């Protein structure tokens, strides 16, 4: 029995290795059918763009919601509104959220037009990360739900961050499932003790379940950075530092792994199941992938083939200045 068991395990190991996907060749030369419009969005006089990884489309398909870091890489100590709404011409028409967030990182608009923003609290100086709210309490590591008018409707997570059984710690992105569940990608650092999982809450913010852990195997993550869902209800997780997209159901079952879109920082899936993936790190962030160019790769979830590529406009871009969040409006912009 012992010998049979050893042989059985060896056979399973060989079979698993044989089925492991081989790294794809870089997709750096697909056609680019897009034209870049520099300076499209217009900020008020005296205000500059800060780090901006959060962008989504309003339910009207035209207006653009953005969460940016108050002209810097953190909103600590700033009086600026970090949540901005632009019209089709790039004119700012609404802003709110001053004093509530440290490092807005992800944003999504639900079917009712409510705006959800994650505060990763993962950037800025130590002084900025330690900034206290006006009430004297800690800030960051939360998900906020706002009405379209900017009224705070719900807060998920404990201010200042917490591990289980309290939540959250470094939430990167949020997605609202068709049944109203709140899906959060958690973990903005690597290492054996880093959070790296998907956390699911009901619509009231009550914890339901979590799945995933730090690692490289199927169902494991290293900095799960982006979330999107296709028309079939499959969840696409941008498993950034593992250089892949994991396709899953909402119970955590792995349905597929895609490596052909390179290192995903942002994912968008449109109503036609076209997938848009932003790679902001290849070639410059360790572990570096110099053979892959940074930019936006576009394809279809039906076959996973990359059909278009928008390259980073910088020939030798700095380590962190590149396309991270992305969204597509009703006209395909």
C-alpha positions as CSV (number, residue, x, y, z in Angstrom):
1,X,0.0,0.0,0.0
2,X,2.8,2.4,0.8
3,X,4.6,1.8,-2.5
4,X,1.4,2.2,-4.5
5,X,0.6,5.4,-2.7
6,X,4.1,6.8,-3.5
7,X,3.7,5.9,-7.1
8,X,0.2,7.4,-7.2
9,X,1.4,10.7,-5.8
10,X,4.3,10.8,-8.3
11,X,2.0,10.2,-11.2
12,X,-0.3,12.9,-10.0
13,X,2.6,15.3,-9.7
14,X,3.8,14.6,-13.2
15,X,0.3,14.9,-14.6
16,X,-0.1,18.3,-12.9
17,X,3.2,19.5,-14.2
18,X,2.3,18.4,-17.7
19,X,-0.9,20.4,-17.6
20,X,0.6,23.6,-16.2
21,X,0.4,26.4,-18.8
22,X,3.7,27.4,-20.4
23,X,4.5,31.2,-20.4
24,X,3.1,32.8,-23.6
25,X,5.2,34.8,-26.0
26,X,4.9,38.5,-25.4
27,X,2.0,40.2,-27.2
28,X,3.7,43.5,-28.0
29,X,2.8,44.2,-31.6
30,X,-1.0,43.9,-32.0
31,X,-2.6,46.8,-33.9
32,X,-3.4,50.0,-32.1
33,X,-6.7,51.4,-33.5
34,X,-6.9,54.1,-30.8
35,X,-5.9,57.8,-30.7
36,X,-4.8,59.4,-27.5
37,X,-6.3,62.7,-26.5
38,X,-3.8,64.4,-24.1
39,X,-5.3,66.8,-21.5
40,X,-8.8,65.6,-22.0
41,X,-10.0,66.0,-18.4
42,X,-9.8,69.6,-17.1
43,X,-9.2,70.3,-13.4
44,X,-9.9,73.6,-11.7
45,X,-7.3,76.3,-11.7
46,X,-4.5,75.6,-9.3
47,X,-5.1,71.9,-9.0
48,X,-2.9,69.2,-10.6
49,X,-3.4,65.5,-11.1
50,X,-2.1,63.2,-8.5
51,X,-1.8,59.4,-8.7
52,X,-4.9,58.1,-10.4
53,X,-5.7,54.4,-10.5
54,X,-9.5,54.6,-10.2
55,X,-11.8,55.4,-13.1
56,X,-15.2,54.1,-14.0
57,X,-18.2,55.0,-16.2
58,X,-21.5,56.4,-14.9
59,X,-24.6,54.3,-15.6
60,X,-25.5,56.7,-18.4
61,X,-22.5,55.4,-20.3
62,X,-21.1,58.9,-20.8
63,X,-20.0,60.6,-17.6
64,X,-16.6,59.6,-16.1
65,X,-16.0,59.0,-12.4
66,X,-12.4,59.3,-11.1
67,X,-10.9,59.0,-7.7
68,X,-7.4,60.6,-7.5
69,X,-4.9,61.3,-4.7
70,X,-5.4,65.0,-4.2
71,X,-2.6,66.2,-6.5
72,X,0.0,63.8,-4.9
73,X,0.2,60.2,-3.9
74,X,-1.9,60.5,-0.8
75,X,-4.8,62.7,0.4
76,X,-3.4,62.9,3.9
77,X,-3.8,66.4,5.2
78,X,-5.4,67.7,1.9
79,X,-8.6,69.7,1.6
80,X,-9.2,68.6,-2.0
81,X,-12.1,66.4,-3.0
82,X,-10.7,63.1,-4.3
83,X,-13.8,61.9,-6.1
84,X,-14.5,63.6,-9.4
85,X,-17.2,63.4,-12.1
86,X,-16.5,64.6,-15.6
87,X,-18.9,65.1,-18.5
88,X,-18.2,63.9,-22.1
89,X,-16.1,67.0,-22.9
90,X,-13.8,66.4,-19.8
91,X,-15.4,69.2,-17.8
92,X,-15.6,68.7,-14.0
93,X,-19.2,68.7,-13.0
94,X,-19.1,67.3,-9.4
95,X,-16.6,66.5,-6.7
96,X,-16.8,65.3,-3.1
97,X,-15.0,63.1,-0.4
98,X,-12.6,65.6,1.1
99,X,-11.1,64.3,4.4
100,X,-12.5,60.8,4.1
101,X,-9.8,58.9,2.1
102,X,-6.0,58.6,2.2
103,X,-5.2,56.6,-0.9
104,X,-8.2,56.1,-3.2
105,X,-7.3,53.1,-5.3
106,X,-10.3,51.4,-7.0
107,X,-13.8,52.7,-8.0
108,X,-17.0,51.2,-9.4
109,X,-20.5,52.5,-10.1
110,X,-23.4,50.1,-9.4
111,X,-26.6,49.7,-11.3
112,X,-28.3,52.4,-9.2
113,X,-25.5,54.9,-9.9
114,X,-23.9,54.7,-6.5
115,X,-20.2,55.2,-6.4
116,X,-18.0,52.8,-4.5
117,X,-14.3,53.6,-3.7
118,X,-11.6,51.6,-2.0
119,X,-9.1,53.4,0.3
120,X,-6.0,51.2,0.1
121,X,-4.0,53.4,2.5
122,X,-1.0,51.9,0.8
123,X,1.0,54.9,-0.4
124,X,2.4,58.2,0.8
125,X,4.8,59.0,3.6
126,X,4.5,57.5,7.0
127,X,3.2,60.9,8.2
128,X,0.5,60.9,5.6
129,X,-0.5,57.3,6.3
130,X,-0.9,58.2,10.0
131,X,-3.1,61.2,9.3
132,X,-6.0,61.2,11.7
133,X,-9.5,62.2,10.9
134,X,-11.1,65.3,12.3
135,X,-12.7,63.1,15.0
136,X,-9.3,61.9,16.1
137,X,-9.7,58.4,14.8
138,X,-7.6,56.4,12.3
139,X,-8.3,56.4,8.5
140,X,-7.9,54.1,5.5
141,X,-8.3,50.4,4.6
142,X,-12.0,50.8,3.9
143,X,-14.6,50.7,1.1
144,X,-17.0,53.6,0.9
145,X,-20.4,53.7,-0.9
146,X,-21.6,57.2,-1.9
147,X,-24.8,58.3,-3.6
148,X,-24.3,60.1,-6.9
149,X,-24.7,63.3,-5.0
150,X,-21.9,62.4,-2.6
151,X,-23.8,61.3,0.4
152,X,-22.0,58.6,2.3
153,X,-24.3,55.6,2.4
154,X,-22.1,52.7,3.7
155,X,-18.6,52.0,5.0
156,X,-17.1,48.5,4.9
157,X,-14.1,47.8,7.0
158,X,-12.5,49.1,10.1
159,X,-10.7,52.5,9.9
160,X,-7.0,52.1,10.2
161,X,-7.1,48.5,8.9
162,X,-7.7,45.1,10.5
163,X,-7.2,41.4,9.8
164,X,-9.8,38.8,10.4
165,X,-12.4,38.8,12.0
166,X,-12.4,42.5,11.4
167,X,-11.8,43.9,7.9
168,X,-10.1,45.2,5.7
169,X,-6.4,45.6,5.1
170,X,-5.2,47.3,1.9
171,X,-8.3,46.8,-0.3
172,X,-7.4,47.4,-4.0
173,X,-10.6,47.2,-5.9
174,X,-14.3,46.6,-5.4
175,X,-17.0,45.1,-7.7
176,X,-20.8,44.8,-7.1
177,X,-22.1,41.4,-8.2
178,X,-25.5,41.2,-10.0
179,X,-27.1,39.9,-6.7
180,X,-25.8,43.0,-4.8
181,X,-22.9,41.3,-3.1
182,X,-19.8,43.4,-2.5
183,X,-16.6,41.8,-3.9
184,X,-13.3,43.2,-2.7
185,X,-9.8,42.4,-3.8
186,X,-7.5,42.7,-0.8
187,X,-3.7,43.0,-0.5
188,X,-1.3,45.5,-1.9
189,X,2.0,44.0,-0.8
190,X,3.9,40.7,-1.3
191,X,5.3,38.4,1.3
192,X,4.4,35.4,3.4
193,X,2.2,37.4,5.8
194,X,0.6,39.7,3.2
195,X,-3.2,39.6,2.7
196,X,-3.9,38.2,-0.7
197,X,-7.5,37.2,-1.2
198,X,-11.0,38.0,-2.4
199,X,-13.5,39.0,0.3
200,X,-17.3,38.9,-0.2
201,X,-19.9,40.9,1.8
202,X,-23.6,41.1,1.3
203,X,-25.2,44.4,0.3
204,X,-25.4,45.6,3.9
205,X,-21.6,45.0,4.4
206,X,-22.0,41.8,6.4
207,X,-19.1,39.4,5.8
208,X,-20.1,36.3,3.8
209,X,-16.8,34.5,2.9
210,X,-13.3,34.9,1.6
211,X,-11.1,32.8,-0.7
212,X,-7.5,32.8,-1.7
213,X,-4.2,33.3,0.0
214,X,-0.7,34.4,-0.7
215,X,1.0,32.1,-3.2
216,X,1.5,31.2,-6.9
217,X,-0.8,28.2,-7.3
218,X,-4.3,28.2,-8.8
219,X,-6.6,30.1,-6.5
220,X,-3.7,31.8,-4.7
221,X,-2.8,35.5,-5.3
222,X,0.0,38.0,-5.0
223,X,-1.4,41.5,-5.0
224,X,-4.9,40.9,-6.5
225,X,-5.2,44.3,-8.1
226,X,-8.3,44.3,-10.4
227,X,-11.8,42.9,-10.6
228,X,-14.2,42.5,-13.5
229,X,-17.1,40.3,-14.5
230,X,-18.3,39.0,-17.8
231,X,-21.9,38.5,-19.1
232,X,-21.8,34.9,-17.7
233,X,-21.1,36.1,-14.2
234,X,-17.5,34.9,-14.2
235,X,-15.1,36.9,-12.0
236,X,-11.8,38.0,-13.5
237,X,-9.1,38.8,-10.9
238,X,-6.0,40.7,-12.0
239,X,-3.4,38.7,-10.1
240,X,-0.8,41.3,-10.8
241,X,2.5,40.0,-9.3
242,X,1.7,36.5,-10.5
243,X,1.5,38.0,-14.1
244,X,-1.9,36.5,-14.8
245,X,-5.7,36.8,-14.8
246,X,-7.5,34.2,-12.8
247,X,-11.1,33.4,-13.9
248,X,-13.3,32.3,-11.0
249,X,-16.8,31.9,-9.8
250,X,-17.9,33.8,-6.7
251,X,-17.3,30.8,-4.5
252,X,-13.6,30.8,-5.4
253,X,-13.5,27.9,-7.9
254,X,-10.8,28.5,-10.5
255,X,-12.2,28.3,-14.0
256,X,-9.1,29.4,-15.9
257,X,-5.8,31.2,-15.9
258,X,-4.7,33.7,-18.6
259,X,-1.1,34.9,-19.0
260,X,-1.3,36.5,-22.4
261,X,-2.5,39.9,-21.1
262,X,0.8,40.2,-19.1
263,X,0.9,41.8,-15.6
264,X,-2.7,43.2,-15.0
265,X,-3.2,46.3,-12.9
266,X,-6.6,47.1,-14.3
267,X,-9.3,45.1,-16.1
268,X,-12.5,46.3,-17.8
269,X,-15.1,44.0,-19.6
270,X,-17.7,45.8,-21.8
271,X,-21.2,44.8,-22.6
272,X,-19.9,42.8,-25.7
273,X,-17.5,40.8,-23.5
274,X,-14.4,42.6,-24.9
275,X,-11.7,42.7,-22.2
276,X,-9.3,45.6,-21.7
277,X,-6.3,45.0,-19.5
278,X,-3.8,47.6,-18.3
279,X,-0.2,46.6,-17.6
280,X,1.6,49.3,-15.6
281,X,4.6,47.4,-14.4
282,X,6.2,45.1,-17.0
283,X,9.9,45.9,-17.6
284,X,10.3,48.2,-14.6
285,X,8.9,46.7,-11.4
286,X,10.5,43.6,-9.8
287,X,10.3,40.8,-10.7
288,X,10.8,42.7,-14.0
289,X,9.6,41.3,-17.3
290,X,11.7,43.2,-19.9
291,X,10.4,41.1,-22.8
292,X,6.9,42.5,-22.2
293,X,6.0,46.1,-23.1
294,X,3.7,48.1,-20.8
295,X,0.4,49.3,-22.1
296,X,-3.2,48.2,-22.6
297,X,-4.1,44.8,-24.2
298,X,-7.5,44.2,-25.7
299,X,-9.3,41.0,-26.7
300,X,-12.4,39.0,-26.2
301,X,-13.3,36.8,-23.2
302,X,-14.8,34.3,-25.7
303,X,-11.3,33.1,-26.8
304,X,-8.8,35.1,-24.8
305,X,-6.9,36.3,-27.8
306,X,-5.2,39.7,-27.7
307,X,-6.3,41.6,-30.8
308,X,-5.2,45.2,-30.0
309,X,-2.4,46.8,-28.0
310,X,-2.0,50.4,-26.9
311,X,1.7,50.9,-25.9
312,X,2.9,53.1,-23.1
313,X,3.7,56.4,-24.7
314,X,7.0,56.7,-22.8
315,X,10.0,54.8,-24.4
316,X,11.7,54.3,-21.0
317,X,8.9,54.9,-18.5
318,X,9.5,55.3,-14.8
319,X,8.6,52.5,-12.5
320,X,5.2,53.6,-11.4
321,X,3.8,56.1,-14.0
322,X,1.7,54.1,-16.4
323,X,-1.8,53.1,-17.2
324,X,-3.3,51.3,-14.2
325,X,-7.1,51.9,-14.0
326,X,-9.2,51.9,-17.1
327,X,-12.8,52.0,-18.2
328,X,-14.7,52.1,-21.5
329,X,-17.7,54.4,-22.2
330,X,-20.8,53.6,-24.3
331,X,-19.1,54.8,-27.5
332,X,-16.1,52.6,-27.0
333,X,-13.7,55.3,-25.9
